Amino acid sequence: MLKRISYLYFLFITISFYSCNQHKEVQVEGELKKWHRIVLNFEGPQTSEMDIKNPFLNYRLDVTFRNKEKEYIIPGFYAADGNAAETGSDTGNIWQVRFTPNKIGEWTYSVSFKKGDNIAVSDDLSKAFSAGFMDGQTGTFTILESDKKGIDNRAKGRLQYVGESYLKFAESQKYFIKLGVDAPENLLAYTDFDVSTNALGFQKQWEPHAKDFDESGIPYLWQETKGKNLLGAINYLASEELNVFSFLTFNVDGDDRNIFPHLLKVPVEDYETYASIKKNKEAWETMFHKTRFDVSKLDQWERIFEYAETKGMFLHFKTHETETDHLMDKGVFGIEGKLYYRELIARFGHHLSMNWNLGEENNQPIEEVKKVAEYVSKLDAYNSHLVIHTFPNKDDRYAKLIGNQSPLTGASLQLSHPEFNDVHPRVLKWRNKSNATGRKWALAVDEPGKANIALLPDDEDSEHNFARSRAMWGTLMAGGFGVEWYFGYASPNSDLTCEDFRSRDLFWDQNRYALHFFNTYIPFWEMEPRNELITTEDMSYCFAKQDEVYVIYAEANAQKIKLDLGKTNKIYKVKWYDPRNGGDLHNGSITLIKAAGKVLLGLPPSQNQSDWVLLIQAEK
C-alpha cells in the first residue's frame, strides 16, 4: 500500500479509472472535485534518486488531461515510494502527476512515459523511446463540484492573469489584492525538513509559532509531529487576515545557503562547514548533484504549501536570488536550469494562488531572462502569474520585458527609500509603461524600504506611519495589486533571522484594514490612479472611476484637499475611513457635494492632522 490508511493528509483511495488498454490500476490521492488537487500514482521502473539511469533527467512523464473545452499537458515526476514525506525513502517505483481540474464532468487522460539521455528537458521528443509501464495508458474520470467555502483557495478557483492590472479568481470571479510577508526569504530553512542544514546559523525552528498550531494542521504533519511550528506560523498569518508569504527555493552560495531541492554529494557537516564561511562560493560546483533531487524534502515542502492553500495564501515562489541566478549552467540557461524549473512546476505548479518569480534582485543578461521566461511559460500549463524582481536602481531592465517582448505578466518591485517615498511613483511608472504596450502588467511591491530598515518590528516603530501611508496605501492607490513586507537586515526578526511574525503584529492590523476597505467599498479593478484631479499641500493620492467613485488618501490635512469632479452637477456622498484603526465609514463635516469644478471635501470626523481615506460616491 502506498499510503498508510491512518494518513489523514488527503483522502487516499484506489480508483480503477476506466481504461482503454491494459495497465495496472491507477492509484489516486485526493477528492475528485473541481479545484482540488488530485495525484495520479503510476507504477514505473524500480529506481532511486542516485540510480545510474538518472530518474529525473533520463525519464519523462507527461499526462494530458482533457475535457470538452481545454487540454492540459502536466509534467510528472519521480516520487520514490510514493510516501517519501513520511518514510524519507529515496528508492521506489512510483511516479506521480498532480493536477487541479477546473471543470466538473468527465475528463480523459493519456500518459506519455519516455526514456533517453536528457529527455526530461528535451525540446524534441520525436526520437524518444517508450519507457514502457504506463506509457500510452488512457482513462476517464468524473469531477464533482467543490464543497469548500470561505478563505480556502479551492472555494475561489485558480488565480489568473487576465490581461489586467489585477489577478482574478476563476471560480468566484473576484479580483485579488495581496498583503503579507516577503520575509524571511529563507522561510524553508526549517529543521523539520529532511537534510536541513544550518550554514551561517540561520536554520529555523519557528518555535514562537508552536502555540499557533491547531487541529486544522494535523493532516499536513509528517512523521507524526514534524512541520508543526511552520504550519502554526502560516495559521498565524491567516488569523491576521494576511494572504501571502514568499520563500526562496534555491539559495546555494547566497545569503542563507540552507535551501536547495537538490541532493548533496557530501555529508551535511562538510557542507555546513564550507558554507558557513561567507567567502566560500563554490558549493554548487563542488558539493551538489546538479540534476538529482531530494524527493522526501520536496514532498515535505508540498505539505506546507497544501496547508497554505486551505488558508487562502498566495504562494510567492522566488526561484533564484542575485547570488544564484548565474550558478546553474554557469549562467547560460541549459540542462541544470531547465530541469530545476521542470521539477518545481511538476511538483508545485498545480497550486491555485501563486506566482513564479524568476529571480530576486535579478541581474542576468536580458536574453537569458527571456529564455527562462519562455521555458517556464510553455511548461506551466496553468499559466500562473510570471514575474521578475530586480534592484531599485536597475528597474529600467523591465523596459526590455514589457509588452510582447517576453511572456512575463508583471513585476515584483523593490524600492529603497527609508521613508518609502519612492513606492507610489515607481508603481505608477511601470503601470503607465506596461499599459502603453497594450499588455498591462500586474504589479506588486515586494520589497519596499531601505535594506537595513525596511519594516521595523513593533517595538522599534509601533505606529508604522510611513509604511502604512507611503508603502501600503501608496501602492494600492497607484493601482498595484499588493505589498509583501521586507524586514530589513539590522533588526531582530530580520529578513534572514525572523522566526516570529508577531514581531510586526500591530502592523498586520493596518494591513487588514486596507484589505477591508478595498474589498468592501470600491470596484478597485475598474479604477485608475488620478492624482491630477486633486489639489493638495501634503502627500495625497487619488484613485477613481470617473464620474462614479473617487478615493482620496490624505497623509495629513485632508480638509485642505480640493477634488475636481467636473461640472456635471451630480451629487456625491462623502464618507471617511480611518486607515489607522479600521472600522466603519464615518461622516465628516460635509456629507454631500455637487460636481461643480474643484470642491473642498470638509473636515474629517476627528484628528485633522492624521491620515484619512475619503470615499466620494455618486448618488444613484
JOGIJO-V570076 format. One record per residue. N is the residue number from 1. RES is the residue in one letter. SS is DSSP state (hx for helix, st for strand, lp for the rest). PHI is phi as a letter, one per 20 degrees, with the letter a starting at -180 (* if undefined). NEAR is the number of other C-alpha atoms within 8 Angstrom. Layout:
BEGIN
N/RES/SS/PHI/NEAR  N/RES/SS/PHI/NEAR
END
This chain:
BEGIN
1/M/lp/*/3  2/L/lp/f/6  3/K/lp/c/8  4/R/lp/f/6  5/I/lp/f/6  6/S/lp/f/4  7/Y/lp/f/8  8/L/lp/e/9  9/Y/lp/g/8  10/F/lp/b/9  11/L/lp/g/8  12/F/st/d/9  13/I/st/c/8  14/T/st/d/8  15/I/lp/d/8  16/S/lp/e/8  17/F/lp/g/9  18/Y/st/f/7  19/S/st/d/11  20/C/lp/e/7  21/N/lp/b/6  22/Q/lp/e/6  23/H/lp/b/8  24/K/lp/f/6  25/E/lp/g/8  26/V/lp/e/11  27/Q/st/d/11  28/V/st/c/12  29/E/st/e/12  30/G/lp/o/12  31/E/lp/d/9  32/L/lp/e/9  33/K/st/c/11  34/K/lp/g/14  35/W/lp/m/13  36/H/lp/e/12  37/R/st/f/11  38/I/st/d/12  39/V/st/c/11  40/L/st/e/11  41/N/st/d/13  42/F/st/d/10  43/E/st/e/10  44/G/st/d/9  45/P/st/f/7  46/Q/st/f/8  47/T/st/b/10  48/S/st/b/10  49/E/lp/g/14  50/M/lp/d/6  51/D/lp/g/8  52/I/lp/g/4  53/K/lp/e/5  54/N/lp/g/11  55/P/lp/f/11  56/F/lp/e/14  57/L/lp/d/14  58/N/lp/d/13  59/Y/st/c/15  60/R/st/b/15  61/L/st/d/12  62/D/st/c/12  63/V/st/c/13  64/T/st/e/11  65/F/st/d/12  66/R/st/c/11  67/N/lp/c/11  68/K/lp/f/4  69/E/lp/d/5  70/K/lp/b/6  71/E/st/c/8  72/Y/st/c/9  73/I/st/d/9  74/I/st/d/15  75/P/st/f/13  76/G/lp/d/14  77/F/st/b/13  78/Y/st/f/10  79/A/lp/c/13  80/A/lp/l/17  81/D/lp/e/12  82/G/lp/n/12  83/N/lp/b/12  84/A/hx/f/14  85/A/hx/g/13  86/E/hx/e/8  87/T/hx/e/8  88/G/lp/m/10  89/S/lp/f/11  90/D/lp/d/12  91/T/st/c/10  92/G/st/q/12  93/N/st/c/12  94/I/st/d/15  95/W/st/c/15  96/Q/st/c/13  97/V/st/c/15  98/R/st/d/13  99/F/st/b/9  100/T/st/d/11  101/P/lp/f/11  102/N/lp/d/8  103/K/lp/c/7  104/I/lp/e/11  105/G/st/o/8  106/E/st/e/9  107/W/st/c/11  108/T/st/d/11  109/Y/st/c/11  110/S/st/c/11  111/V/st/d/13  112/S/st/d/12  113/F/st/c/15  114/K/st/d/14  115/K/st/c/12  116/G/lp/q/9  117/D/lp/f/6  118/N/lp/l/10  119/I/hx/f/14  120/A/hx/f/10  121/V/hx/d/10  122/S/lp/f/7  123/D/lp/e/4  124/D/lp/c/5  125/L/lp/d/7  126/S/lp/f/4  127/K/lp/d/5  128/A/lp/f/9  129/F/st/e/7  130/S/st/f/8  131/A/lp/e/9  132/G/lp/m/7  133/F/lp/l/9  134/M/lp/e/13  135/D/lp/g/11  136/G/lp/n/8  137/Q/lp/f/13  138/T/st/c/11  139/G/st/a/11  140/T/st/c/11  141/F/st/b/9  142/T/st/d/9  143/I/st/d/13  144/L/st/d/9  145/E/lp/f/7  146/S/lp/f/10  147/D/lp/d/5  148/K/lp/e/7  149/K/lp/c/7  150/G/lp/m/5  151/I/lp/f/9  152/D/lp/g/12  153/N/hx/g/14  154/R/hx/f/15  155/A/hx/e/14  156/K/hx/d/12  157/G/lp/n/13  158/R/lp/f/14  159/L/st/e/12  160/Q/st/c/11  161/Y/lp/f/13  162/V/lp/c/7  163/G/lp/m/8  164/E/lp/c/10  165/S/lp/f/13  166/Y/lp/c/13  167/L/lp/f/13  168/K/st/c/12  169/F/st/f/14  170/A/lp/f/11  171/E/lp/e/8  172/S/lp/f/8  173/Q/lp/m/8  174/K/lp/e/7  175/Y/st/e/9  176/F/lp/d/9  177/I/lp/c/8  178/K/st/d/12  179/L/st/b/12  180/G/st/r/13  181/V/st/d/11  182/D/lp/d/14  183/A/lp/c/16  184/P/lp/f/16  185/E/lp/f/10  186/N/lp/e/13  187/L/lp/g/11  188/L/lp/e/9  189/A/lp/e/12  190/Y/st/d/12  191/T/lp/f/10  192/D/lp/f/8  193/F/lp/f/10  194/D/lp/f/8  195/V/lp/l/6  196/S/lp/e/12  197/T/lp/d/10  198/N/lp/c/9  199/A/hx/f/14  200/L/hx/m/10  201/G/hx/m/6  202/F/lp/e/11  203/Q/lp/g/12  204/K/st/d/9  205/Q/lp/d/10  206/W/lp/l/12  207/E/hx/g/7  208/P/hx/g/8  209/H/hx/d/13  210/A/hx/g/12  211/K/hx/f/6  212/D/hx/e/10  213/F/lp/f/14  214/D/lp/c/7  215/E/hx/f/5  216/S/hx/f/6  217/G/hx/e/12  218/I/hx/g/9  219/P/hx/f/9  220/Y/hx/d/12  221/L/lp/f/13  222/W/st/c/10  223/Q/lp/l/8  224/E/lp/m/5  225/T/lp/c/7  226/K/st/f/8  227/G/lp/n/12  228/K/hx/g/11  229/N/hx/f/14  230/L/hx/f/13  231/L/hx/f/12  232/G/hx/f/15  233/A/hx/f/15  234/I/hx/f/10  235/N/hx/f/11  236/Y/hx/f/11  237/L/hx/g/12  238/A/hx/f/12  239/S/hx/f/7  240/E/lp/e/9  241/E/lp/m/7  242/L/lp/f/14  243/N/lp/c/12  244/V/st/b/13  245/F/st/b/13  246/S/st/c/14  247/F/st/a/14  248/L/st/f/15  249/T/lp/d/12  250/F/lp/a/11  251/N/lp/c/16  252/V/lp/g/12  253/D/lp/m/14  254/G/lp/e/10  255/D/lp/f/6  256/D/lp/d/13  257/R/lp/m/12  258/N/lp/d/14  259/I/lp/d/14  260/F/lp/a/9  261/P/lp/e/10  262/H/st/e/11  263/L/st/e/10  264/L/st/f/9  265/K/lp/e/7  266/V/lp/d/8  267/P/lp/g/7  268/V/hx/g/9  269/E/hx/f/6  270/D/hx/f/8  271/Y/hx/f/12  272/E/hx/f/12  273/T/hx/f/9  274/Y/hx/f/9  275/A/hx/f/14  276/S/lp/f/9  277/I/lp/d/8  278/K/lp/g/6  279/K/lp/f/4  280/N/lp/f/9  281/K/lp/c/8  282/E/lp/c/7  283/A/hx/f/13  284/W/hx/f/11  285/E/hx/f/6  286/T/hx/d/6  287/M/hx/c/10  288/F/st/c/12  289/H/st/e/10  290/K/st/f/8  291/T/st/c/10  292/R/st/c/12  293/F/st/c/10  294/D/lp/e/11  295/V/hx/f/14  296/S/hx/f/14  297/K/hx/f/13  298/L/hx/f/11  299/D/hx/f/10  300/Q/hx/f/11  301/W/hx/g/10  302/E/hx/f/10  303/R/hx/g/10  304/I/hx/f/12  305/F/hx/f/9  306/E/hx/f/10  307/Y/hx/f/11  308/A/hx/g/12  309/E/hx/g/15  310/T/hx/f/11  311/K/lp/e/12  312/G/lp/m/11  313/M/lp/e/14  314/F/st/e/13  315/L/st/e/12  316/H/st/e/12  317/F/st/e/12  318/K/st/e/14  319/T/lp/e/12  320/H/lp/b/16  321/E/st/c/15  322/T/lp/g/12  323/E/lp/f/10  324/T/lp/d/13  325/D/lp/f/13  326/H/lp/d/11  327/L/lp/f/8  328/M/hx/f/12  329/D/hx/l/11  330/K/hx/l/6  331/G/hx/n/9  332/V/lp/d/8  333/F/lp/g/12  334/G/lp/b/8  335/I/hx/g/9  336/E/hx/f/11  337/G/hx/f/10  338/K/hx/f/12  339/L/hx/f/13  340/Y/hx/g/9  341/Y/hx/f/9  342/R/hx/f/12  343/E/hx/f/9  344/L/hx/f/9  345/I/hx/f/12  346/A/hx/f/14  347/R/hx/e/13  348/F/hx/c/8  349/G/lp/f/10  350/H/lp/f/12  351/H/lp/f/10  352/L/lp/e/11  353/S/lp/c/11  354/M/st/a/12  355/N/st/b/12  356/W/st/e/12  357/N/st/d/15  358/L/lp/f/15  359/G/lp/r/14  360/E/st/e/13  361/E/lp/l/9  362/N/lp/f/14  363/N/lp/c/7  364/Q/lp/f/9  365/P/lp/g/6  366/I/hx/g/8  367/E/hx/f/6  368/E/hx/f/10  369/V/hx/g/10  370/K/hx/f/10  371/K/hx/f/9  372/V/hx/f/11  373/A/hx/f/13  374/E/hx/f/10  375/Y/hx/f/9  376/V/hx/f/10  377/S/hx/f/11  378/K/hx/f/7  379/L/hx/f/10  380/D/lp/e/11  381/A/lp/f/9  382/Y/lp/e/7  383/N/lp/l/9  384/S/lp/f/12  385/H/st/g/12  386/L/st/c/15  387/V/st/c/13  388/I/st/b/13  389/H/st/c/14  390/T/lp/b/14  391/F/lp/f/10  392/P/hx/g/9  393/N/hx/e/5  394/K/hx/c/7  395/D/hx/f/8  396/D/hx/f/7  397/R/hx/g/8  398/Y/hx/f/8  399/A/hx/f/7  400/K/hx/e/8  401/L/lp/c/11  402/I/lp/f/14  403/G/hx/m/10  404/N/hx/e/8  405/Q/hx/f/7  406/S/lp/b/10  407/P/lp/e/9  408/L/lp/g/12  409/T/lp/d/12  410/G/st/r/12  411/A/st/c/13  412/S/st/d/13  413/L/st/e/14  414/Q/st/d/12  415/L/lp/c/14  416/S/lp/b/11  417/H/lp/f/10  418/P/lp/f/9  419/E/lp/d/9  420/F/lp/m/15  421/N/lp/f/9  422/D/lp/e/9  423/V/hx/f/14  424/H/hx/g/13  425/P/hx/f/8  426/R/hx/f/8  427/V/hx/f/16  428/L/hx/g/11  429/K/hx/g/8  430/W/hx/e/9  431/R/hx/f/14  432/N/hx/f/8  433/K/hx/f/10  434/S/hx/f/13  435/N/hx/g/10  436/A/hx/f/8  437/T/lp/e/10  438/G/lp/n/7  439/R/lp/c/12  440/K/lp/f/14  441/W/lp/e/14  442/A/st/e/14  443/L/st/d/16  444/A/st/c/15  445/V/st/d/16  446/D/st/d/12  447/E/st/a/13  448/P/lp/e/16  449/G/lp/o/14  450/K/lp/f/13  451/A/lp/g/8  452/N/lp/e/8  453/I/lp/d/13  454/A/lp/l/14  455/L/lp/e/11  456/L/lp/f/12  457/P/lp/f/13  458/D/lp/g/13  459/D/lp/f/6  460/E/lp/d/6  461/D/lp/b/8  462/S/lp/f/9  463/E/lp/e/7  464/H/lp/l/11  465/N/hx/f/6  466/F/hx/f/9  467/A/hx/f/11  468/R/hx/f/11  469/S/hx/f/11  470/R/hx/e/14  471/A/hx/e/15  472/M/hx/f/12  473/W/hx/f/11  474/G/hx/f/12  475/T/hx/f/18  476/L/hx/f/10  477/M/lp/f/13  478/A/lp/e/14  479/G/lp/n/14  480/G/lp/f/15  481/F/lp/e/15  482/G/st/r/13  483/V/st/c/14  484/E/st/d/15  485/W/st/e/13  486/Y/lp/e/15  487/F/lp/d/16  488/G/lp/m/14  489/Y/lp/d/10  490/A/lp/d/7  491/S/lp/d/11  492/P/lp/g/7  493/N/lp/l/13  494/S/lp/e/13  495/D/lp/g/13  496/L/lp/d/12  497/T/lp/d/9  498/C/lp/f/11  499/E/lp/c/11  500/D/lp/c/10  501/F/hx/f/11  502/R/hx/f/5  503/S/hx/f/9  504/R/hx/c/10  505/D/hx/g/9  506/L/hx/f/9  507/F/hx/f/11  508/W/hx/f/10  509/D/hx/f/10  510/Q/hx/f/13  511/N/hx/f/13  512/R/hx/f/11  513/Y/hx/f/13  514/A/hx/f/11  515/L/hx/g/10  516/H/hx/f/8  517/F/hx/f/9  518/F/hx/f/10  519/N/hx/e/8  520/T/hx/d/6  521/Y/hx/d/6  522/I/lp/c/8  523/P/lp/e/8  524/F/hx/g/6  525/W/hx/f/7  526/E/hx/d/6  527/M/lp/d/10  528/E/st/c/9  529/P/st/f/12  530/R/lp/c/9  531/N/hx/f/9  532/E/hx/f/6  533/L/hx/e/9  534/I/st/d/11  535/T/st/d/8  536/T/lp/b/9  537/E/lp/e/6  538/D/lp/c/8  539/M/lp/f/8  540/S/st/b/10  541/Y/st/c/14  542/C/st/c/15  543/F/st/c/14  544/A/st/b/12  545/K/st/d/10  546/Q/lp/g/6  547/D/lp/m/6  548/E/lp/c/8  549/V/st/b/12  550/Y/st/c/13  551/V/st/c/11  552/I/st/c/11  553/Y/st/d/13  554/A/st/d/14  555/E/lp/f/12  556/A/lp/a/11  557/N/lp/l/12  558/A/hx/f/14  559/Q/hx/f/10  560/K/hx/e/10  561/I/lp/f/12  562/K/st/d/11  563/L/st/d/12  564/D/st/e/10  565/L/lp/e/12  566/G/lp/m/8  567/K/lp/c/8  568/T/lp/e/7  569/N/lp/m/7  570/K/lp/f/9  571/I/st/d/10  572/Y/st/c/12  573/K/st/e/12  574/V/st/d/15  575/K/st/c/12  576/W/st/c/14  577/Y/st/c/13  578/D/lp/e/11  579/P/lp/f/11  580/R/lp/e/7  581/N/lp/c/8  582/G/lp/m/10  583/G/lp/n/7  584/D/lp/e/5  585/L/lp/f/8  586/H/st/c/8  587/N/lp/e/11  588/G/lp/d/12  589/S/lp/f/8  590/I/lp/c/10  591/T/lp/d/9  592/L/st/c/8  593/I/st/c/11  594/K/st/d/8  595/A/lp/f/15  596/A/lp/b/10  597/G/lp/n/9  598/K/st/e/10  599/V/st/c/11  600/L/st/f/9  601/L/lp/d/12  602/G/lp/n/10  603/L/lp/e/11  604/P/lp/f/13  605/P/lp/f/10  606/S/lp/a/5  607/Q/lp/l/6  608/N/lp/g/12  609/Q/lp/e/7  610/S/lp/e/8  611/D/lp/e/15  612/W/st/b/14  613/V/st/d/12  614/L/st/d/13  615/L/st/d/13  616/I/st/d/11  617/Q/st/c/10  618/A/st/f/11  619/E/lp/f/7  620/K/lp/e/2
END
